Amino acid sequence: MPTFLVNVEGAPAADVATRLGERGIGVWAHDSWYSLNLYRRLGYDGYAVRIGFIHYNTAEEVDRLVSELAGCAPA
């Protein structure tokens, strides 16, 4: 299953995960994913948003996810 680890600049991962969850998009705020400490080697130093992409199967679902992620950025 493809898994992505992302952050929204200026927004804590837990807040992003909560906001997306309220919109029916399932993600997690997580400190690592299948490889321990990989997130640190990628430059993350705290929690990040973990997206299990198997849940998004159509172009429309992916577009909605990306749009909602963008909407989580502070103004």
N, CA, C and O atoms as a MOPAC input file, in Angstrom:
PM7 MOZYME 1SCF
protein

 N      0.84400 1    -1.17400 1     0.00000 1
 C      0.00000 1     0.00000 1     0.00000 1
 C      0.88700 1     1.23300 1     0.00000 1
 O      1.74900 1     1.35600 1     0.87000 1
 N      0.70800 1     2.14600 1    -0.93800 1
 C      1.48200 1     3.37700 1    -0.92800 1
 C      1.10800 1     4.23500 1     0.27600 1
 O     -0.07000 1     4.43500 1     0.56900 1
 N      2.11000 1     4.73100 1     0.95700 1
 C      1.90300 1     5.58200 1     2.12100 1
 C      2.73600 1     6.83500 1     1.93900 1
 O      3.89300 1     6.76900 1     1.52300 1
 N      2.14600 1     7.97000 1     2.25100 1
 C      2.82700 1     9.25100 1     2.13300 1
 C      2.89900 1     9.90500 1     3.50000 1
 O      1.98200 1     9.77600 1     4.31200 1
 N      3.98900 1    10.60200 1     3.74800 1
 C      4.18900 1    11.36500 1     4.96400 1
 C      4.36800 1    12.81400 1     4.54800 1
 O      5.32000 1    13.14200 1     3.84000 1
 N      3.46300 1    13.68700 1     4.97900 1
 C      3.50300 1    15.08500 1     4.55500 1
 C      3.27100 1    16.00600 1     5.74300 1
 O      2.76300 1    15.59400 1     6.78600 1
 N      3.64800 1    17.24000 1     5.55900 1
 C      3.32100 1    18.29300 1     6.50400 1
 C      2.72400 1    19.45200 1     5.74200 1
 O      3.01000 1    19.65000 1     4.56100 1
 N      1.89400 1    20.21400 1     6.42200 1
 C      1.35600 1    21.45800 1     5.88500 1
 C      2.09000 1    22.56700 1     6.62800 1
 O      1.97500 1    22.68700 1     7.84800 1
 N      2.84500 1    23.37800 1     5.88900 1
 C      3.66300 1    24.40500 1     6.52900 1
 C      2.82100 1    25.30100 1     7.42800 1
 O      1.80600 1    25.85500 1     7.00400 1
 N      3.26100 1    25.43100 1     8.67800 1
 C      2.59100 1    26.30700 1     9.63000 1
 C      1.42400 1    25.68000 1    10.36000 1
 O      0.79400 1    26.34000 1    11.18700 1
 N      1.11300 1    24.41200 1    10.07700 1
 C     -0.02600 1    23.75700 1    10.72100 1
 C      0.44300 1    22.46100 1    11.38900 1
 O      1.02900 1    21.60900 1    10.72100 1
 N      0.19800 1    22.29500 1    12.68400 1
 C      0.58300 1    21.05200 1    13.35100 1
 C     -0.11900 1    19.84900 1    12.72500 1
 O     -1.29400 1    19.91700 1    12.36500 1
 N      0.61400 1    18.75800 1    12.60500 1
 C      0.06800 1    17.55300 1    11.97200 1
 C     -1.21800 1    17.09300 1    12.63800 1
 O     -2.15300 1    16.68200 1    11.95100 1
 N     -1.28300 1    17.15300 1    13.95900 1
 C     -2.49500 1    16.70400 1    14.66100 1
 C     -3.70100 1    17.56000 1    14.26500 1
 O     -4.80800 1    17.04200 1    14.11400 1
 N     -3.49000 1    18.86200 1    14.09800 1
 C     -4.59000 1    19.74700 1    13.68100 1
 C     -5.03500 1    19.42300 1    12.25700 1
 O     -6.23000 1    19.41200 1    11.96400 1
 N     -4.07900 1    19.16300 1    11.38300 1
 C     -4.40800 1    18.81200 1    10.00100 1
 C     -5.19400 1    17.51000 1     9.96800 1
 O     -6.20400 1    17.41100 1     9.27100 1
 N     -4.74000 1    16.51400 1    10.71300 1
 C     -5.43000 1    15.21600 1    10.73900 1
 C     -6.85300 1    15.36800 1    11.27800 1
 O     -7.78800 1    14.76000 1    10.75600 1
 N     -7.00900 1    16.16900 1    12.30800 1
 C     -8.35600 1    16.40800 1    12.86500 1
 C     -9.24800 1    17.09400 1    11.85200 1
 O    -10.39000 1    16.68600 1    11.64000 1
 N     -8.72900 1    18.13200 1    11.22800 1
 C     -9.52900 1    18.88500 1    10.24300 1
 C     -9.93500 1    17.99900 1     9.07200 1
 O    -11.08800 1    18.03000 1     8.64300 1
 N     -8.99700 1    17.20900 1     8.55000 1
 C     -9.32900 1    16.32500 1     7.43900 1
 C    -10.33400 1    15.26200 1     7.87000 1
 O    -11.24800 1    14.92500 1     7.11800 1
 N    -10.16500 1    14.73500 1     9.07800 1
 C    -11.11700 1    13.75500 1     9.59300 1
 C    -12.52600 1    14.30600 1     9.68000 1
 O    -13.49400 1    13.60200 1     9.39100 1
 N    -12.64300 1    15.56400 1    10.07700 1
 C    -13.95800 1    16.21500 1    10.14100 1
 C    -14.59600 1    16.33500 1     8.75900 1
 O    -15.81300 1    16.48600 1     8.64200 1
 N    -13.77900 1    16.26800 1     7.72000 1
 C    -14.25900 1    16.35700 1     6.33400 1
 C    -14.35500 1    14.98300 1     5.67700 1
 O    -14.53600 1    14.87700 1     4.46400 1
 N    -14.23100 1    13.93000 1     6.49200 1
 C    -14.39500 1    12.57600 1     5.97500 1
 C    -13.17800 1    12.01000 1     5.27200 1
 O    -13.29400 1    11.06600 1     4.49200 1
 N    -12.00300 1    12.58200 1     5.54100 1
 C    -10.77100 1    12.09700 1     4.92700 1
 C     -9.93100 1    11.45400 1     6.02600 1
 O     -9.54900 1    12.12000 1     6.98800 1
 N     -9.64600 1    10.17200 1     5.88500 1
 C     -8.93200 1     9.42400 1     6.90400 1
 C     -7.42500 1     9.51300 1     6.75400 1
 O     -6.85700 1     8.95100 1     5.81700 1
 N     -6.77200 1    10.21800 1     7.67100 1
 C     -5.31700 1    10.30500 1     7.75500 1
 C     -4.94900 1    10.20400 1     9.23100 1
 O     -5.82700 1    10.16700 1    10.09300 1
 N     -3.66200 1    10.15900 1     9.52000 1
 C     -3.19200 1    10.06700 1    10.89500 1
 C     -2.08900 1    11.07500 1    11.12100 1
 O     -1.35000 1    11.40800 1    10.19500 1
 N     -1.97000 1    11.56600 1    12.34400 1
 C     -0.79200 1    12.32100 1    12.76100 1
 C      0.12000 1    11.29800 1    13.42400 1
 O     -0.28000 1    10.62500 1    14.37400 1
 N      1.32900 1    11.18500 1    12.92600 1
 C      2.18000 1    10.06800 1    13.31900 1
 C      3.62600 1    10.51400 1    13.35600 1
 O      4.01800 1    11.41000 1    12.60800 1
 N      4.43600 1     9.89300 1    14.22800 1
 C      5.83800 1    10.27400 1    14.31900 1
 C      6.75500 1     9.40400 1    13.47400 1
 O      7.92000 1     9.74400 1    13.26800 1
 N      6.25500 1     8.32200 1    13.00100 1
 C      7.03100 1     7.48300 1    12.09000 1
 C      6.03300 1     6.63100 1    11.32000 1
 O      4.85300 1     6.58500 1    11.66700 1
 N      6.49300 1     5.97200 1    10.30000 1
 C      5.64200 1     5.06100 1     9.56000 1
 C      6.40300 1     3.78900 1     9.38800 1
 O      7.18100 1     3.49300 1    10.29400 1
 N      6.30100 1     3.03400 1     8.41300 1
 C      6.80300 1     1.67000 1     8.42600 1
 C      8.29700 1     1.53600 1     8.71500 1
 O      8.72500 1     0.45700 1     9.12400 1
 N      9.09800 1     2.55700 1     8.52700 1
 C     10.51600 1     2.51800 1     8.86300 1
 C     10.77300 1     3.45000 1    10.03800 1
 O     10.53700 1     4.65500 1     9.94500 1
 N     11.24900 1     2.90000 1    11.12400 1
 C     11.51900 1     3.72500 1    12.29500 1
 C     12.54300 1     4.80000 1    11.97300 1
 O     13.57300 1     4.53700 1    11.35400 1
 N     12.24100 1     6.00700 1    12.40100 1
 C     13.10600 1     7.18300 1    12.25400 1
 C     13.32500 1     7.64500 1    10.81500 1
 O     14.10700 1     8.56900 1    10.59100 1
 N     12.66700 1     7.04200 1     9.84600 1
 C     12.81000 1     7.51000 1     8.47200 1
 C     12.38000 1     8.95900 1     8.34500 1
 O     12.99600 1     9.73000 1     7.60900 1
 N     11.33900 1     9.33100 1     9.05000 1
 C     10.85400 1    10.70900 1     8.95600 1
 C     11.93600 1    11.69600 1     9.34300 1
 O     11.98900 1    12.78700 1     8.77500 1
 N     12.79600 1    11.36100 1    10.28200 1
 C     13.88500 1    12.27300 1    10.66100 1
 C     14.91100 1    12.40300 1     9.54700 1
 O     15.42800 1    13.49100 1     9.29400 1
 N     15.20000 1    11.30900 1     8.89100 1
 C     16.14700 1    11.37400 1     7.77400 1
 C     15.58500 1    12.19400 1     6.62300 1
 O     16.34100 1    12.71700 1     5.80400 1
 N     14.27100 1    12.30900 1     6.55600 1
 C     13.63100 1    13.11500 1     5.51700 1
 C     13.46500 1    14.57100 1     5.94300 1
 O     12.92600 1    15.38500 1     5.19300 1
 N     13.93200 1    14.89700 1     7.15100 1
 C     13.88800 1    16.28000 1     7.60100 1
 C     12.74000 1    16.63300 1     8.51600 1
 O     12.58800 1    17.80100 1     8.87400 1
 N     11.92900 1    15.67400 1     8.90600 1
 C     10.84400 1    15.94200 1     9.83900 1
 C     11.36500 1    15.77800 1    11.25600 1
 O     12.15300 1    14.87000 1    11.52000 1
 N     10.93900 1    16.63800 1    12.17400 1
 C     11.39500 1    16.50400 1    13.55100 1
 C     10.25000 1    16.31300 1    14.53000 1
 O     10.47200 1    16.33100 1    15.74000 1
 N      9.06600 1    16.13500 1    14.05200 1
 C      7.91100 1    15.91400 1    14.90600 1
 C      6.90900 1    15.04900 1    14.17800 1
 O      7.27000 1    14.27700 1    13.28900 1
 N      5.65600 1    15.17700 1    14.55400 1
 C      4.62600 1    14.40900 1    13.87300 1
 C      4.42500 1    14.93800 1    12.46100 1
 O      4.68600 1    16.10700 1    12.17600 1
 N      3.96700 1    14.07400 1    11.59900 1
 C      3.61200 1    14.44300 1    10.23800 1
 C      2.28200 1    13.77400 1     9.91000 1
 O      1.82600 1    12.90000 1    10.64700 1
 N      1.67100 1    14.17400 1     8.82900 1
 C      0.40500 1    13.59000 1     8.39700 1
 C      0.72600 1    12.35700 1     7.55700 1
 O      1.43300 1    12.44000 1     6.55200 1
 N      0.20500 1    11.23600 1     7.97700 1
 C      0.41300 1     9.97100 1     7.26700 1
 C     -0.84400 1     9.67300 1     6.45400 1
 O     -1.95300 1     9.63700 1     6.98900 1
 N     -0.65100 1     9.46200 1     5.15800 1
 C     -1.77800 1     9.21200 1     4.25600 1
 C     -1.60600 1     7.82400 1     3.65700 1
 O     -0.63400 1     7.56900 1     2.94600 1
 N     -2.54200 1     6.92800 1     3.94200 1
 C     -2.57900 1     5.61700 1     3.30500 1
 C     -3.34700 1     5.75700 1     2.00100 1
 O     -4.57700 1     5.79000 1     1.99900 1
 N     -2.62700 1     5.83700 1     0.90200 1
 C     -3.24300 1     6.22400 1    -0.36900 1
 C     -4.15900 1     5.16700 1    -0.96300 1
 O     -4.84700 1     5.44600 1    -1.94400 1
 N     -4.19100 1     3.99500 1    -0.41600 1
 C     -5.07900 1     2.95000 1    -0.94000 1
 C     -6.55100 1     3.36900 1    -0.84600 1
 O     -7.39600 1     2.84800 1    -1.57300 1
 N     -6.84900 1     4.30600 1     0.04600 1
 C     -8.23200 1     4.73500 1     0.26300 1
 C     -8.72600 1     5.71400 1    -0.78400 1
 O     -9.92500 1     5.98400 1    -0.86200 1
 N     -7.82000 1     6.24900 1    -1.59000 1
 C     -8.18300 1     7.24900 1    -2.58000 1
 C     -7.95800 1     6.63700 1    -3.95700 1
 O     -6.82000 1     6.52300 1    -4.41400 1
 N     -9.03300 1     6.24900 1    -4.60800 1
 C     -8.94700 1     5.41700 1    -5.79800 1
 C     -9.24000 1     6.13400 1    -7.10500 1
 O     -8.88400 1     5.63700 1    -8.17400 1
 N     -9.86700 1     7.26700 1    -7.03900 1
 C    -10.21700 1     7.97400 1    -8.26900 1
 C     -9.46700 1     9.30600 1    -8.31400 1
 O     -8.99000 1     9.80100 1    -7.29200 1
 N     -9.37400 1     9.86500 1    -9.49500 1
 C     -8.74000 1    11.18100 1    -9.63900 1
 C     -9.48400 1    12.23200 1    -8.81600 1
 O     -8.86000 1    13.13300 1    -8.25500 1
 N    -10.79200 1    12.12600 1    -8.74200 1
 C    -11.58500 1    13.08100 1    -7.97600 1
 C    -11.26400 1    12.98900 1    -6.48600 1
 O    -11.17300 1    14.01400 1    -5.81000 1
 N    -11.09100 1    11.76600 1    -5.96700 1
 C    -10.75300 1    11.59200 1    -4.55300 1
 C     -9.36500 1    12.15500 1    -4.25000 1
 O     -9.15800 1    12.77700 1    -3.20800 1
 N     -8.43800 1    11.94000 1    -5.14100 1
 C     -7.08400 1    12.47800 1    -4.95200 1
 C     -7.12600 1    14.00300 1    -5.01000 1
 O     -6.49900 1    14.67200 1    -4.18700 1
 N     -7.85400 1    14.55300 1    -5.96800 1
 C     -7.97400 1    16.00900 1    -6.08200 1
 C     -8.59200 1    16.59300 1    -4.82000 1
 O     -8.15800 1    17.64200 1    -4.34600 1
 N     -9.59700 1    15.92500 1    -4.27500 1
 C    -10.24400 1    16.40600 1    -3.04800 1
 C     -9.26000 1    16.38000 1    -1.88300 1
 O     -9.19400 1    17.33500 1    -1.11000 1
 N     -8.50000 1    15.30200 1    -1.75200 1
 C     -7.49900 1    15.20700 1    -0.69000 1
 C     -6.49300 1    16.35000 1    -0.79100 1
 O     -6.20900 1    17.02000 1     0.20200 1
 N     -5.95900 1    16.57000 1    -1.97900 1
 C     -4.95600 1    17.62200 1    -2.18100 1
 C     -5.56000 1    18.99500 1    -1.88400 1
 O     -4.91100 1    19.83500 1    -1.26100 1
 N     -6.77300 1    19.22200 1    -2.31700 1
 C     -7.43700 1    20.48800 1    -2.07400 1
 C     -7.65800 1    20.72300 1    -0.58000 1
 O     -7.43400 1    21.82200 1    -0.07300 1
 N     -8.09700 1    19.68400 1     0.11000 1
 C     -8.32500 1    19.80700 1     1.55900 1
 C     -7.01400 1    20.03200 1     2.30000 1
 O     -6.97500 1    20.80800 1     3.25500 1
 N     -5.93700 1    19.36600 1     1.87600 1
 C     -4.62800 1    19.60000 1     2.48000 1
 C     -4.22600 1    21.06500 1     2.32000 1
 O     -3.76900 1    21.69500 1     3.27400 1
 N     -4.39500 1    21.59700 1     1.13000 1
 C     -4.05300 1    22.99600 1     0.87200 1
 C     -4.88300 1    23.93300 1     1.74800 1
 O     -4.39700 1    24.97400 1     2.19000 1
 N     -6.13400 1    23.55600 1     1.99500 1
 C     -7.01200 1    24.36900 1     2.82100 1
 C     -6.64800 1    24.36500 1     4.29200 1
 O     -7.18300 1    25.16500 1     5.05900 1
 N     -5.75200 1    23.48500 1     4.70300 1
 C     -5.32300 1    23.42000 1     6.10100 1
 C     -4.19700 1    24.39500 1     6.40800 1
 O     -3.86300 1    24.60000 1     7.57500 1
 N     -3.60800 1    24.99700 1     5.38900 1
 C     -2.51000 1    25.94400 1     5.59800 1
 C     -3.05000 1    27.22800 1     6.23000 1
 O     -4.11900 1    27.70800 1     5.85200 1
 N     -2.31400 1    27.77900 1     7.18600 1
 C     -2.76400 1    29.02200 1     7.78400 1
 C     -2.75400 1    30.16100 1     6.75600 1
 O     -1.95500 1    30.16700 1     5.81900 1
 N     -3.63900 1    31.09600 1     6.95200 1
 C     -3.75000 1    32.22900 1     6.01200 1
 C     -2.58600 1    33.16400 1     6.10900 1
 O     -2.53200 1    34.16000 1     5.38800 1

